[in-house]
Amino acid sequence: MENGIQPINPVFFELGPIAIHWYGLIIGIGAMLGLFIAVKESERRGLHKDTFVDLVLFAIPIAILSARAYYVIFKWDYYSQNPGQIIQIWEGGLAIHGGLIGAIVTAIVFAKKRGISFWKLADIGAPSIILGQAIGRWGNFINQEAHGGEVTRAFLENLYLPEWIINQMYINGAYYHPTFLYESIWNFVGFILLLLLRKVNLRRGELFLSYVIWYSVGRYFIEGLRTDSLMLTDMLRIAQVISIVLVAVAVAIIIYRRVKGQAKERYLES
C-alpha cells in the first residue's frame, strides 16, 4: 500500500492451495456472456443451438494457448530466462491478436468439418468476440497492467472516473493512463454498432470484417498510449503494425468478394 491507497486484491477466492484470480474469472464471464449471445443468434439464423457450444469447446482453449504463445514469443528474452512463468497466465500476458489467430483458424477448420460457411459463423460470433474483449480488459485493470503513460491524479479526476478506478491506476508511486478503460469503452461501442449492423443486412462476411476494422482502428490509437507494448523494433509496436495490416486486409477482402461475386448472400437471408 502506497500513499494510503490499497490496490484491489487480484485473487477473487482462495481456499488452501486453490486460488481463483479475478483475471481468469473476468475473462470467463466475458466468454460465457458472448457464448450466450452467439447461441441465441445462431438459432435465429438457422443453425443448431449446440453449434457454438461445440465450437467454443475447441476455440477457447486453443485461443488461450495461442494468445499466451504469441505473448511469450515476443517476450522471449524475458521468458527464456524465466521459463517457469510461461504457464502463469493468471498474472496476465494474453495477447488478443494471438488469441484471434487461434480462434479464427479453429473456426475455419470447424466450419469445414461441419459443412457450415465460415463467414456465417464469423458474422454471428463477431458481436460476442468484441463484447468478450470489452469485458476482458477489466482483468487487466485488476492486474494493474495494459496501462498508459504517467498522468496526474487531477487528469484522472477530470475524466470523472470513480474513486476506485483512480486508486487502482496508482501504481508504484504514480498514476497512469487507464488505457484498459479506453479500449473497453471502444469495444462496448463496437458491440452496439455490430448489433445495429445486423439489421442493415450486410453481405455475408462483412459484419465480421466490420468488427476487424472497428477493433483495429481503436487498438492502433490506444496502443500508442501504452507503456507495455510488445515491440517489433525499437520504434514499431507489434499491435499497431498488425492493426494496420488487418484494416487493409479486411477492406481488400470486402472489395474482392464483391467484385468476384462471392458475397451474394446477406446476413438476414442466410
Summary of the structure (lengths in Angstrom):
residues: 270
radius of gyration: 19.6
end to end distance: 55.6
largest distance: 63.2
contacts: 838
relative contact order: 0.11
helix: 66%
strand: 9%
